[in-house]
Amino acid sequence: MRIPDDDDAASDTSLSIRSSLRTEDDSSTTYSRSPDDSDDPSDELVTPLQPPNSTQQFTTRHTEFGHCANEDYRHVSAFKPTAKIVPFVEEDPPYYILLPTYFSYIMLIIFGHIRDFFGKRFRSQSYRHLMPSNGYAAMNSDFDSFYTRRLKQRMDDCFSRPITGVPGRTVMLLDRVSHDNKLSFNLTGSKTRALNTASYNYLGFAQAEGGCADAVEEGIRRYGMSSCSPRLEAGTTDLHQQAEALVAKFVGEEDAMIASMGFATNSTTLPALVGKGCLVISDELNHASIRFGVRLSGANVRTFKHNDMGSLEALLREVISQGQPRTHRPWKKILLIVEGLYSMEGTLVNLPGIMELKQKYKFYLYVDEAHSIGALGPHGRGVADYFSIDPAQIDILMGTFTKSFGAAGGYIAGSRALISQLRRRSHATCYSESVSPAVLTQIIASMGSIMGISPPVPQPAMSDPPKSSADVRGEMYVYPGPAPASALPTWMNLPPQLKDGSEGRTRLRRLAFNSRYLSRGLKKLGFITYGHADSPIVPLLLFNPGKMVLFSRLMLARKLPIIVVVVGYPATPLISGRVRFCMSAAHTKEDVDFILKACDEIGDLLDLKHGHVKERWSIEEVLRRSGELVEMEEVE
């Protein structure tokens, strides 16, 4: 990686990922092992011999969280009143790209079925699980598993790569090989450290060192690893109550409940909210957990075009005027379900437009903020914070802790009456294990460090008249103010930079810069990308399935390996295969530079630059004008 010179106020000490994988810029530099990595003999991460200055005294490993002291590489994620909410538009490549893509799938289907036909007759042993035998039906359907067997298996080396250690700024891969055409893999015993763009580590809290990790370690010493307390049959501890109260303060709702699994938060809550005689209006690109929960509920469901307010209003007019099928009675309730940030497209919900329709048509609103909470808004409170909308106007807020907070599980937040009812009716609270104390500690520590912690309130003298809680400064939550000291366990002692919220604000601003820089940079280079500029998820369209596997393998094979996520059918439309870059506050500006350079080279090799942009920039110009790119209103 590039070594900053004396005039470069960029970051601290830029790193090469492995001494054996240096770029040309590193060839003349002397390296030594980082003391942060001394406890891991397999870690070959090295740092240049450069004396640190006063801004470079860090408590985290550079491999887990990139050190950057340059305030120029910061941005505030917020919606500007002068900006326009652009509707989602799918940009198509030229026909000479589309036609070979369709042809690839046609050939795959034809030859795949031919191989199945002859394979069942001449290699029946290999197809035993797809054929009836001894009066038993086939265990698996050959039609349902066709895509998995004929396409995904051939690129299985691009998925489920085993790792060891923390998936932070970099990740340590366990190298593997396959000798049976990707049917199985064998570990080689070697490891490769690569730049990580494949984890939902938005704020970089996936760390083994630092204030949050220290708090978790102390929590384990006090509570152990069990999810249930031996003293309480329901598995509820003081940590559960404190975490739920802190979540409610964080998102700006009256109350909240926590579930042990993000998928189950949606799939078990929706059946408790709606049922027969109710109508669910769902965005066509909503997550599978939402669709599954709606099916379980038995409610009627209608979908509208992704993020299209015109389509939504037309649907609202129709369903309200027509009522329930056959009887035409009014719906018991109408629930609109949207996501704050859509994980495959990187688009933000048009929350201002939805709030206008909500005032007009009086439906309930359910916002899934699995990817937006902690990652968007000047205070990290999600889409409501991003658009400066009072979260109390949203009936139900759902989110997960697996992305921005480096933990596990999910939450539902809303009015106190609603949450009280859900605690009795939701299967996530009645029939599932509670969240473990270690995970709860991580949630409290990371969320508290984003909010900041107000100083403890002095106790009134005995002669003073008692004050109500509303009179005590710091005890009442004012969105988006700091959390009161009483919201955290008394034994949790966070470092000053976490307690005052300064590190949380820095992480938010670094994430906003990295996200906009990569998104805008790829567009200026000529790529077709989806999503909002402030989204930490940046999809780059590849289209052809063959290019998906090539892109992933070429990124991993570079001198500086880069791990990416490639996604294809059925998670996306058939010809919309893509690579998704997941940005993090742990990345430095130099990391994003390397990603852009790699995309530029591979994009030329695979012919991927088909975006409609008025003026393309060279990679050198993109790197040089990064600040200008980030501050642009729109990329033309």
C-alpha positions as CSV (number, residue, x, y, z in Angstrom):
1,M,0.0,0.0,0.0
2,R,1.1,3.6,-0.5
3,I,3.3,5.0,2.2
4,P,2.4,8.6,3.1
5,D,5.2,11.1,2.7
6,D,5.9,13.9,5.1
7,D,3.3,16.2,3.5
8,D,0.6,13.6,3.5
9,A,-1.6,14.3,6.5
10,A,-3.6,11.2,5.5
11,S,-3.7,8.6,8.1
12,D,-1.2,7.1,10.4
13,T,0.8,4.3,9.0
14,S,-0.4,2.7,5.9
15,L,0.0,-1.0,5.8
16,S,0.9,-3.7,3.3
17,I,-1.3,-6.7,3.7
18,R,1.5,-9.3,3.4
19,S,5.2,-8.8,2.9
20,S,5.1,-11.3,0.0
21,L,2.3,-9.4,-1.6
22,R,3.6,-5.9,-1.7
23,T,2.7,-3.5,-4.5
24,E,5.3,-1.6,-6.5
25,D,5.0,1.4,-4.2
26,D,6.2,-0.8,-1.3
27,S,9.3,-2.2,-2.9
28,S,11.7,0.3,-1.5
29,T,10.4,0.4,2.0
30,T,11.8,-1.4,5.0
31,Y,9.2,-3.4,7.0
32,S,8.9,-5.0,10.4
33,R,6.2,-6.9,12.2
34,S,3.6,-4.9,13.9
35,P,3.7,-5.3,17.7
36,D,-0.1,-5.5,17.6
37,D,0.2,-8.8,15.9
38,S,2.8,-10.4,18.1
39,D,0.3,-12.8,19.6
40,D,-0.6,-14.3,16.3
41,P,2.4,-15.9,14.7
42,S,0.5,-16.7,11.5
43,D,-0.3,-13.1,10.9
44,E,2.2,-11.7,8.4
45,L,0.8,-8.2,8.5
46,V,3.7,-5.7,8.5
47,T,4.0,-2.0,9.1
48,P,6.6,0.5,7.7
49,L,9.2,1.7,10.2
50,Q,7.9,5.2,10.8
51,P,7.8,7.0,14.1
52,P,4.2,7.7,15.3
53,N,3.1,11.2,16.2
54,S,0.8,12.3,18.9
55,T,-2.3,11.5,16.8
56,Q,-1.2,8.0,16.2
57,Q,-1.4,6.4,19.7
58,F,-4.1,3.7,19.1
59,T,-5.6,1.0,21.2
60,T,-6.7,-1.1,18.2
61,R,-4.9,-3.3,15.7
62,H,-4.6,-1.7,12.3
63,T,-5.7,-5.0,10.8
64,E,-9.0,-4.7,12.6
65,F,-9.6,-0.9,12.4
66,G,-7.5,1.3,10.0
67,H,-6.0,4.3,11.7
68,C,-6.7,7.6,10.0
69,A,-6.1,11.0,11.5
70,N,-6.9,13.1,8.5
71,E,-10.1,15.1,9.1
72,D,-10.4,15.7,5.3
73,Y,-11.5,12.1,5.0
74,R,-14.8,12.6,6.8
75,H,-18.3,13.3,5.8
76,V,-21.7,13.7,7.5
77,S,-24.5,11.4,6.4
78,A,-27.6,13.5,6.2
79,F,-30.3,14.4,3.6
80,K,-30.0,17.9,2.3
81,P,-33.3,19.8,1.8
82,T,-32.0,21.0,-1.6
83,A,-31.4,17.4,-2.8
84,K,-33.9,15.3,-4.8
85,I,-35.0,11.8,-3.9
86,V,-34.3,10.1,-7.2
87,P,-36.5,7.0,-7.9
88,F,-34.8,3.7,-8.4
89,V,-34.0,3.1,-12.0
90,E,-32.3,-0.1,-13.4
91,E,-29.6,0.8,-15.8
92,D,-29.2,-1.7,-18.6
93,P,-25.9,-2.4,-20.4
94,P,-25.5,-2.6,-24.2
95,Y,-27.2,-5.4,-26.1
96,Y,-23.9,-7.1,-26.8
97,I,-23.6,-7.6,-23.1
98,L,-27.2,-8.7,-22.5
99,L,-27.4,-11.2,-25.4
100,P,-24.4,-13.3,-24.3
101,T,-25.8,-13.2,-20.7
102,Y,-29.1,-14.7,-21.8
103,F,-27.3,-17.1,-24.1
104,S,-25.1,-18.3,-21.2
105,Y,-28.2,-19.2,-19.2
106,I,-29.9,-20.9,-22.2
107,M,-26.8,-23.1,-22.7
108,L,-26.6,-23.8,-19.0
109,I,-30.2,-24.9,-18.9
110,I,-30.0,-27.0,-22.1
111,F,-26.8,-28.8,-21.3
112,G,-27.7,-29.2,-17.6
113,H,-30.9,-31.0,-18.4
114,I,-29.1,-33.2,-21.0
115,R,-26.5,-34.2,-18.4
116,D,-29.3,-34.9,-15.9
117,F,-31.1,-37.1,-18.4
118,F,-28.1,-39.3,-19.2
119,G,-26.6,-39.1,-15.7
120,K,-29.7,-40.7,-14.2
121,R,-29.4,-43.6,-16.6
122,F,-25.6,-44.2,-16.8
123,R,-24.4,-42.7,-13.5
124,S,-27.3,-43.5,-11.2
125,Q,-25.1,-43.7,-8.1
126,S,-24.4,-39.9,-8.4
127,Y,-28.1,-39.1,-8.8
128,R,-29.4,-41.4,-6.1
129,H,-30.6,-38.5,-3.9
130,L,-32.6,-37.1,-6.9
131,M,-34.4,-40.4,-7.9
132,P,-37.1,-42.5,-6.2
133,S,-35.7,-45.8,-4.8
134,N,-37.2,-48.8,-3.0
135,G,-40.7,-47.2,-2.9
136,Y,-39.3,-44.0,-1.3
137,A,-39.8,-40.7,-3.0
138,A,-36.7,-38.7,-4.0
139,M,-35.1,-36.9,-1.1
140,N,-34.5,-33.7,-3.2
141,S,-36.1,-32.4,-6.3
142,D,-33.8,-32.3,-9.3
143,F,-35.7,-29.3,-10.7
144,D,-35.5,-27.2,-7.5
145,S,-31.8,-28.0,-7.1
146,F,-30.9,-27.4,-10.7
147,Y,-29.4,-24.0,-10.2
148,T,-27.4,-25.1,-7.2
149,R,-26.0,-28.2,-9.0
150,R,-25.3,-26.7,-12.4
151,L,-24.2,-23.1,-11.6
152,K,-23.5,-22.3,-8.0
153,Q,-21.4,-25.5,-7.4
154,R,-19.0,-24.4,-10.2
155,M,-18.3,-21.1,-8.4
156,D,-18.5,-22.5,-4.8
157,D,-15.0,-21.3,-4.2
158,C,-16.4,-17.8,-4.2
159,F,-18.8,-18.5,-1.4
160,S,-18.5,-19.5,2.3
161,R,-14.8,-19.0,2.4
162,P,-13.6,-20.1,5.9
163,I,-11.9,-17.4,8.0
164,T,-10.2,-17.2,11.3
165,G,-10.0,-14.3,13.6
166,V,-11.9,-11.0,13.5
167,P,-13.6,-9.9,10.2
168,G,-12.5,-6.3,10.6
169,R,-10.7,-4.1,8.1
170,T,-8.9,-7.2,7.0
171,V,-9.7,-10.8,7.3
172,M,-7.6,-14.0,7.6
173,L,-8.6,-16.6,5.0
174,L,-8.0,-20.3,5.5
175,D,-6.7,-21.4,2.0
176,R,-8.5,-24.4,0.5
177,V,-8.5,-26.4,-2.7
178,S,-10.9,-28.7,-4.5
179,H,-10.1,-31.9,-6.3
180,D,-13.6,-32.9,-7.3
181,N,-14.9,-30.0,-9.3
182,K,-16.0,-28.0,-6.2
183,L,-18.0,-30.8,-4.6
184,S,-15.8,-30.6,-1.5
185,F,-12.8,-28.6,-0.3
186,N,-9.7,-29.4,1.6
187,L,-7.7,-26.9,3.7
188,T,-4.1,-26.5,2.6
189,G,-2.9,-25.3,6.0
190,S,-1.8,-21.9,4.7
191,K,-3.6,-18.6,5.4
192,T,-4.0,-15.3,3.4
193,R,-4.8,-11.9,4.9
194,A,-7.0,-9.9,2.6
195,L,-8.7,-6.5,2.6
196,N,-12.3,-7.2,3.7
197,T,-15.2,-5.7,1.8
198,A,-17.5,-8.7,2.4
199,S,-18.7,-8.1,6.0
200,Y,-21.5,-5.9,7.4
201,N,-19.0,-4.3,9.8
202,Y,-20.3,-0.8,9.1
203,L,-18.9,1.0,12.1
204,G,-15.9,-1.3,12.6
205,F,-17.0,-2.7,16.0
206,A,-15.8,-6.1,14.9
207,Q,-12.7,-5.8,17.0
208,A,-10.8,-8.0,19.4
209,E,-9.2,-5.0,21.2
210,G,-10.6,-1.7,22.4
211,G,-13.1,-0.4,24.9
212,C,-16.1,-2.5,23.7
213,A,-14.0,-5.7,23.7
214,D,-12.8,-5.0,27.2
215,A,-16.4,-4.4,28.4
216,V,-17.4,-7.8,26.9
217,E,-14.6,-9.5,28.6
218,E,-15.6,-8.0,31.9
219,G,-19.3,-9.0,31.2
220,I,-18.2,-12.6,30.6
221,R,-16.4,-12.7,33.9
222,R,-19.5,-11.4,35.7
223,Y,-22.2,-13.3,33.9
224,G,-20.6,-16.2,32.1
225,M,-21.4,-17.3,28.5
226,S,-24.8,-18.8,29.1
227,S,-27.8,-17.2,27.5
228,C,-30.0,-17.8,30.6
229,S,-29.3,-16.9,34.2
230,P,-29.4,-19.8,36.6
231,R,-31.4,-17.7,39.0
232,L,-34.1,-16.7,36.5
233,E,-36.2,-19.3,34.7
234,A,-37.0,-16.9,31.8
235,G,-33.4,-16.1,31.2
236,T,-33.9,-12.4,31.9
237,T,-31.1,-10.5,33.6
238,D,-30.5,-6.8,34.5
239,L,-28.5,-6.6,31.2
240,H,-31.6,-7.5,29.2
241,Q,-33.6,-4.7,30.8
242,Q,-30.8,-2.2,30.4
243,A,-30.2,-3.2,26.8
244,E,-33.9,-2.9,25.9
245,A,-34.2,0.5,27.6
246,L,-31.0,1.7,25.8
247,V,-32.3,0.6,22.4
248,A,-35.6,2.5,23.0
249,K,-33.6,5.6,23.8
250,F,-31.3,5.1,20.8
251,V,-34.0,4.9,18.2
252,G,-36.3,7.4,19.9
253,E,-39.3,5.1,20.8
254,E,-41.0,4.5,24.1
255,D,-40.0,0.9,24.5
256,A,-38.2,-2.0,22.8
257,M,-37.8,-5.7,23.0
258,I,-34.8,-7.8,22.0
259,A,-34.8,-11.1,20.1
260,S,-31.9,-13.5,19.8
261,M,-31.9,-13.7,16.0
262,G,-32.3,-11.1,13.3
263,F,-34.3,-13.2,10.9
264,A,-36.6,-14.4,13.6
265,T,-37.3,-10.8,14.7
266,N,-39.2,-10.2,11.5
267,S,-40.6,-13.7,11.0
268,T,-42.0,-14.0,14.5
269,T,-43.1,-10.4,15.1
270,L,-45.3,-10.0,12.0
271,P,-47.7,-12.9,12.8
272,A,-48.2,-11.2,16.2
273,L,-49.0,-7.9,14.5
274,V,-51.4,-8.9,11.7
275,G,-53.6,-11.8,10.9
276,K,-56.7,-12.8,8.9
277,G,-58.6,-9.7,7.8
278,C,-55.5,-7.5,7.8
279,L,-53.6,-6.2,4.8
280,V,-49.9,-6.0,4.5
281,I,-48.5,-3.8,1.7
282,S,-44.9,-4.8,1.0
283,D,-42.1,-3.3,-1.1
284,E,-41.3,-5.9,-3.9
285,L,-37.7,-6.1,-2.8
286,N,-38.3,-6.7,0.9
287,H,-36.1,-9.2,2.7
288,A,-37.0,-12.9,2.9
289,S,-37.6,-12.7,6.6
290,I,-40.4,-10.2,6.0
291,R,-42.0,-12.3,3.3
292,F,-41.8,-15.4,5.5
293,G,-43.4,-13.6,8.4
294,V,-46.2,-12.3,6.3
295,R,-47.0,-15.8,5.0
296,L,-47.1,-17.2,8.5
297,S,-49.5,-14.4,9.6
298,G,-52.3,-15.4,7.2
299,A,-52.8,-11.7,6.3
300,N,-53.5,-10.6,2.7
301,V,-50.4,-9.2,1.0
302,R,-50.0,-6.8,-1.9
303,T,-46.7,-5.5,-3.3
304,F,-45.8,-2.2,-4.9
305,K,-42.9,-1.3,-7.2
306,H,-39.6,-0.8,-5.4
307,N,-39.6,2.7,-3.7
308,D,-42.2,4.0,-6.2
309,M,-44.5,6.4,-4.4
310,G,-46.8,6.6,-7.4
311,S,-47.3,2.9,-7.4
312,L,-47.8,2.8,-3.7
313,E,-50.5,5.5,-3.7
314,A,-52.3,3.9,-6.5
315,L,-52.3,0.6,-4.6
316,L,-53.5,2.4,-1.4
317,R,-56.4,3.9,-3.2
318,E,-57.4,0.6,-4.7
319,V,-57.2,-1.5,-1.5
320,I,-58.9,1.1,0.7
321,S,-61.8,1.6,-1.7
322,Q,-62.3,-2.2,-2.4
323,G,-61.8,-3.5,1.1
324,Q,-61.4,-7.3,1.8
325,P,-61.9,-9.8,-1.1
326,R,-65.4,-11.1,-1.7
327,T,-67.0,-9.3,1.4
328,H,-65.6,-5.8,0.7
329,R,-65.6,-5.1,4.4
330,P,-63.0,-2.6,5.6
331,W,-59.6,-4.1,6.5
332,K,-59.0,-4.6,10.2
333,K,-55.7,-2.9,9.8
334,I,-53.3,-1.9,7.0
335,L,-49.6,-2.3,7.6
336,L,-47.0,-1.0,5.2
337,I,-43.6,-2.7,5.5
338,V,-40.5,-1.2,4.0
339,E,-36.7,-1.4,4.6
340,G,-34.6,1.5,5.5
341,L,-31.7,0.4,3.4
342,Y,-32.1,-2.4,0.8
343,S,-29.2,-4.8,1.0
344,M,-29.1,-5.9,-2.6
345,E,-29.7,-2.6,-4.3
346,G,-28.2,-0.2,-1.7
347,T,-31.2,2.1,-2.1
348,L,-32.7,4.2,0.7
349,V,-36.5,4.2,1.4
350,N,-38.3,7.4,0.4
351,L,-39.3,8.0,3.9
352,P,-40.5,11.6,3.4
353,G,-42.8,10.5,0.6
354,I,-44.1,7.6,2.8
355,M,-44.8,9.9,5.7
356,E,-46.9,12.2,3.5
357,L,-48.9,9.2,2.3
358,K,-49.2,8.0,5.9
359,Q,-50.8,11.2,7.0
360,K,-53.2,11.0,4.0
361,Y,-54.3,7.4,4.2
362,K,-53.8,6.5,7.9
363,F,-51.9,3.2,7.6
364,Y,-49.5,1.7,10.1
365,L,-45.8,1.8,9.2
366,Y,-43.2,-0.9,9.9
367,V,-39.6,0.0,9.0
368,D,-36.9,-2.7,8.9
369,E,-33.6,-1.0,9.7
370,A,-31.4,-4.0,9.7
371,H,-28.8,-2.3,7.5
372,S,-29.6,1.4,8.1
373,I,-29.5,1.6,11.9
374,G,-26.1,2.8,13.1
375,A,-25.0,3.3,9.5
376,L,-27.0,6.3,8.4
377,G,-27.8,9.7,9.8
378,P,-25.5,12.3,11.5
379,H,-26.1,10.5,14.8
380,G,-26.3,7.0,13.5
381,R,-30.0,6.6,14.2
382,G,-31.0,5.3,10.8
383,V,-33.2,6.6,8.1
384,A,-35.3,8.7,10.4
385,D,-32.2,10.5,11.6
386,Y,-31.0,10.8,8.0
387,F,-34.2,12.5,6.8
388,S,-34.6,14.5,10.1
389,I,-38.0,12.8,10.8
390,D,-39.2,12.3,14.3
391,P,-39.0,8.5,14.9
392,A,-42.1,8.6,17.1
393,Q,-44.1,9.1,13.9
394,I,-43.1,5.6,12.8
395,D,-45.3,3.0,14.4
396,I,-42.8,0.1,14.5
397,L,-39.0,0.2,14.1
398,M,-37.2,-3.1,13.6
399,G,-33.4,-3.5,13.4
400,T,-30.6,-5.9,14.0
401,F,-27.3,-5.8,16.0
402,T,-25.4,-7.9,13.6
403,K,-24.2,-5.1,11.3
404,S,-23.3,-1.8,12.8
405,F,-23.0,-3.0,16.4
406,G,-20.8,-6.1,16.0
407,A,-23.2,-8.2,18.0
408,A,-26.1,-10.6,17.3
409,G,-29.9,-10.6,17.4
410,G,-32.5,-7.9,16.6
411,Y,-35.0,-5.6,18.2
412,I,-38.5,-4.2,17.8
413,A,-39.2,-0.7,19.1
414,G,-42.5,1.2,19.3
415,S,-45.1,2.4,21.8
416,R,-45.1,1.0,25.3
417,A,-48.5,-0.6,24.8
418,L,-47.4,-2.2,21.5
419,I,-44.2,-3.7,22.9
420,S,-46.0,-5.0,26.0
421,Q,-48.5,-6.8,23.8
422,L,-45.7,-8.3,21.6
423,R,-43.8,-9.6,24.6
424,R,-46.9,-11.8,25.2
425,R,-47.7,-12.8,21.6
426,S,-44.4,-12.9,19.7
427,H,-42.7,-16.3,19.5
428,A,-39.3,-14.6,19.6
429,T,-39.9,-13.9,23.3
430,C,-42.1,-16.9,24.3
431,Y,-40.3,-19.8,22.6
432,S,-36.7,-18.8,22.0
433,E,-33.6,-18.4,24.1
434,S,-32.7,-15.0,25.4
435,V,-29.6,-13.2,24.2
436,S,-26.4,-14.1,26.0
437,P,-24.9,-11.6,28.4
438,A,-21.7,-11.3,26.3
439,V,-23.7,-10.2,23.3
440,L,-25.8,-7.8,25.4
441,T,-22.7,-6.2,26.7
442,Q,-21.4,-5.6,23.2
443,I,-24.8,-4.1,22.3
444,I,-24.8,-1.7,25.3
445,A,-21.1,-0.8,24.9
446,S,-21.2,-0.1,21.1
447,M,-24.6,1.7,21.2
448,G,-23.5,3.7,24.2
449,S,-20.3,4.8,22.5
450,I,-22.3,6.0,19.5
451,M,-24.7,8.0,21.6
452,G,-22.2,9.2,24.2
453,I,-22.8,9.0,27.9
454,S,-23.9,12.0,29.9
455,P,-22.2,12.5,33.3
456,P,-23.9,10.9,36.3
457,V,-26.6,13.1,37.9
458,P,-25.6,14.4,41.3
459,Q,-27.9,13.1,44.1
460,P,-30.0,15.8,45.7
461,A,-29.2,16.7,49.4
462,M,-31.6,15.4,52.0
463,S,-32.9,18.9,52.7
464,D,-33.8,19.4,49.0
465,P,-37.3,18.6,47.9
466,P,-37.5,15.4,45.6
467,K,-37.5,16.1,41.9
468,S,-39.4,14.3,39.2
469,S,-37.5,12.4,36.6
470,A,-38.4,15.1,34.0
471,D,-36.6,17.7,36.1
472,V,-33.3,15.8,36.3
473,R,-30.9,16.7,33.5
474,G,-29.8,13.7,31.6
475,E,-32.5,11.3,32.8
476,M,-35.0,12.1,30.1
477,Y,-34.1,11.1,26.5
478,V,-34.2,13.9,24.0
479,Y,-33.6,12.7,20.5
480,P,-30.8,12.4,19.6
481,G,-29.0,13.3,22.8
482,P,-26.6,11.3,24.9
483,A,-27.6,8.3,27.0
484,P,-27.9,8.9,30.7
485,A,-25.2,7.3,32.8
486,S,-27.9,5.2,34.5
487,A,-28.5,3.4,31.2
488,L,-25.2,1.5,31.4
489,P,-24.3,-1.1,34.0
490,T,-22.4,0.5,36.9
491,W,-19.4,-1.9,36.4
492,M,-19.0,-0.9,32.7
493,N,-16.2,1.5,32.4
494,L,-15.8,2.7,28.8
495,P,-12.7,4.7,27.8
496,P,-13.1,8.5,27.6
497,Q,-13.2,8.6,23.8
498,L,-16.1,6.2,23.8
499,K,-17.9,7.7,26.8
500,D,-18.0,11.2,25.3
501,G,-19.2,9.9,21.9
502,S,-16.2,11.4,20.0
503,E,-15.1,8.0,18.6
504,G,-18.6,7.1,17.7
505,R,-19.0,10.4,15.7
506,T,-15.6,9.8,14.0
507,R,-16.7,6.3,13.0
508,L,-20.0,7.6,11.5
509,R,-18.2,10.3,9.5
510,R,-15.5,7.9,8.3
511,L,-18.2,5.4,7.1
512,A,-20.0,8.2,5.3
513,F,-16.8,9.3,3.5
514,N,-15.8,5.8,2.5
515,S,-19.3,5.0,1.2
516,R,-19.7,8.1,-0.9
517,Y,-16.1,7.9,-2.2
518,L,-16.4,4.4,-3.5
519,S,-19.9,4.8,-4.9
520,R,-19.1,8.1,-6.7
521,G,-15.6,6.8,-7.8
522,L,-17.0,3.7,-9.4
523,K,-19.6,5.8,-11.3
524,K,-17.0,8.2,-12.5
525,L,-14.9,5.3,-13.8
526,G,-17.8,4.2,-15.9
527,F,-19.3,1.3,-14.0
528,I,-23.0,0.6,-13.6
529,T,-23.8,0.9,-9.9
530,Y,-27.0,0.8,-7.9
531,G,-28.0,2.5,-4.7
532,H,-27.8,5.8,-2.9
533,A,-24.5,7.6,-2.5
534,D,-24.7,7.5,1.3
535,S,-25.3,3.7,1.3
536,P,-22.5,1.6,2.8
537,I,-23.6,-1.1,0.4
538,V,-22.3,-0.4,-3.1
539,P,-23.5,-2.9,-5.8
540,L,-21.5,-3.0,-9.0
541,L,-23.4,-4.8,-11.9
542,L,-21.6,-7.7,-13.6
543,F,-24.6,-9.2,-15.5
544,N,-22.9,-12.3,-16.9
545,P,-22.6,-15.2,-14.5
546,G,-19.1,-16.1,-15.8
547,K,-17.9,-12.6,-14.9
548,M,-19.2,-13.0,-11.4
549,V,-16.8,-15.9,-10.7
550,L,-13.9,-14.2,-12.6
551,F,-14.3,-10.9,-10.7
552,S,-14.2,-12.7,-7.3
553,R,-11.2,-14.8,-8.2
554,L,-9.3,-11.9,-9.8
555,M,-9.8,-9.7,-6.7
556,L,-8.5,-12.5,-4.5
557,A,-5.5,-13.2,-6.7
558,R,-4.2,-9.7,-6.7
559,K,-0.9,-8.8,-4.9
560,L,-3.1,-7.1,-2.4
561,P,-6.0,-9.6,-2.0
562,I,-9.5,-8.2,-1.7
563,I,-12.5,-10.2,-0.5
564,V,-15.8,-9.4,-2.2
565,V,-19.3,-10.7,-2.3
566,V,-20.8,-11.8,-5.6
567,V,-24.5,-12.2,-5.8
568,G,-26.6,-13.8,-8.6
569,Y,-30.0,-15.5,-9.2
570,P,-32.2,-16.2,-7.2
571,A,-31.1,-13.5,-4.8
572,T,-31.2,-11.0,-7.8
573,P,-33.0,-11.0,-11.1
574,L,-31.7,-13.5,-13.6
575,I,-29.3,-11.2,-15.5
576,S,-28.5,-8.8,-12.7
577,G,-25.5,-10.6,-11.2
578,R,-23.4,-8.2,-9.2
579,V,-20.7,-7.7,-6.7
580,R,-21.5,-5.9,-3.5
581,F,-18.9,-3.9,-1.7
582,C,-19.7,-3.4,2.0
583,M,-17.9,-0.3,3.3
584,S,-16.8,0.1,6.9
585,A,-15.5,2.9,9.1
586,A,-12.6,0.6,9.6
587,H,-11.4,1.2,6.1
588,T,-9.0,4.0,5.4
589,K,-9.0,6.3,2.3
590,E,-6.0,4.3,1.0
591,D,-8.0,1.1,1.3
592,V,-10.8,2.6,-0.9
593,D,-8.1,3.7,-3.3
594,F,-6.9,0.1,-3.7
595,I,-10.5,-1.1,-4.3
596,L,-11.0,1.5,-7.0
597,K,-7.7,0.7,-8.7
598,A,-8.5,-3.0,-8.6
599,C,-12.0,-2.4,-10.1
600,D,-10.5,-0.1,-12.8
601,E,-8.1,-2.8,-13.9
602,I,-10.5,-5.7,-13.8
603,G,-13.3,-3.6,-15.3
604,D,-11.2,-3.0,-18.4
605,L,-10.3,-6.7,-18.5
606,L,-13.9,-8.0,-18.2
607,D,-15.5,-5.1,-20.2
608,L,-17.7,-3.8,-17.3
609,K,-17.7,-0.1,-17.9
610,H,-21.0,0.6,-19.4
611,G,-22.4,3.3,-17.1
612,H,-24.1,6.4,-18.5
613,V,-22.1,9.2,-17.1
614,K,-21.5,12.5,-18.9
615,E,-17.8,12.8,-18.1
616,R,-15.6,9.8,-17.2
617,W,-12.6,10.3,-15.1
618,S,-9.3,8.4,-15.1
619,I,-8.4,6.4,-12.0
620,E,-5.7,9.0,-11.2
621,E,-8.2,11.8,-11.4
622,V,-10.6,9.9,-9.1
623,L,-8.0,9.4,-6.5
624,R,-6.8,13.0,-6.7
625,R,-10.3,14.6,-6.5
626,S,-11.7,12.3,-3.9
627,G,-12.8,15.1,-1.6
628,E,-14.7,16.8,-4.5
629,L,-16.4,13.6,-5.4
630,V,-17.7,13.1,-1.9
631,E,-19.1,16.6,-1.6
632,M,-20.8,16.5,-5.0
633,E,-24.6,16.7,-4.9
634,E,-25.0,14.3,-7.8
635,V,-22.6,12.6,-10.2
636,E,-23.5,13.6,-13.8
